[in-house]
Amino acid sequence: GTIKAGAMKEDAIPASKQMSFEFKSGVTDLSKDQILQLNTSIMPSLTKDTTLRIEIRSFAAVVNGDESGARRVALSRALAMRQYFVDKGITPVRMDLRALGNETDQTPQDRVDLQIK
């Protein structure tokens, strides 16, 4: 069969793709660069396919032995990411939030992982 032109946009994120967004220690707000990356790489797919869901997994390094502080920072990051999507018209029912604090063996610990599924 014939392939329609533009059927596969190269900058759109494929389904079941994961992206990671690194944060500076203690920072919970999205940077301009992170917002630009979300706008170009994730939003086109979420807007085009309303059945796609997004999982937001947020992590934060423990500072001065304060594990509950790490969880709070991770939660703030997850909520900031969720608010970005809500502001863009993505309904909260399409999102799963997991604020995991320092429960990761990957680096950097200060990050938010997004999984599109």
Long-range contacts (C-beta under 8 A, 24 or more apart in sequence): 9-44, 11-40, 11-41, 11-44, 12-41, 12-44, 12-45, 12-48, 13-41, 13-42, 13-44, 13-45, 13-116, 14-45, 15-45, 15-49, 15-52, 15-116, 15-117, 16-115, 16-116, 16-117, 17-115, 17-116, 18-113, 18-114, 18-115, 18-116, 19-113, 19-114, 20-111, 20-112, 20-113, 20-114, 21-81, 21-111, 21-112, 21-113, 21-114, 22-108, 22-110, 22-111, 23-60, 23-77, 23-108, 23-110, 23-111, 23-112, 24-110, 25-61, 25-63, 25-110, 26-63, 26-73, 27-110, 28-73, 28-76, 28-77, 28-80, 29-80, 30-80, 30-81, 30-84, 35-84, 38-84, 42-114, 42-116, 43-88, 45-116, 46-85, 46-88, 46-90, 46-94, 46-116, 47-88, 47-89, 50-94, 52-94, 52-116, 52-117, 53-94, 53-95, 53-96, 53-116, 53-117, 54-85, 54-90, 54-94, 54-95, 54-96, 54-114, 54-115, 54-116, 54-117, 55-95, 55-96, 55-98, 55-113, 55-114, 55-115, 55-117, 56-81, 56-82, 56-95, 56-96, 56-97, 56-98, 56-112, 56-113, 56-114, 57-98, 57-100, 57-112, 57-113, 57-114, 57-115, 58-97, 58-98, 58-99, 58-100, 58-111, 58-112, 58-113, 59-100, 59-101, 59-102, 59-103, 59-104, 59-109, 59-110, 59-111, 59-112, 59-113, 60-101, 60-102, 60-109, 60-110, 61-102, 61-108, 61-109, 61-110, 62-101, 62-102, 67-101, 67-102, 70-101, 70-102, 71-99, 71-100, 71-101, 73-101, 73-110, 74-99, 74-100, 74-101, 75-99, 77-112, 78-112, 81-112, 81-114
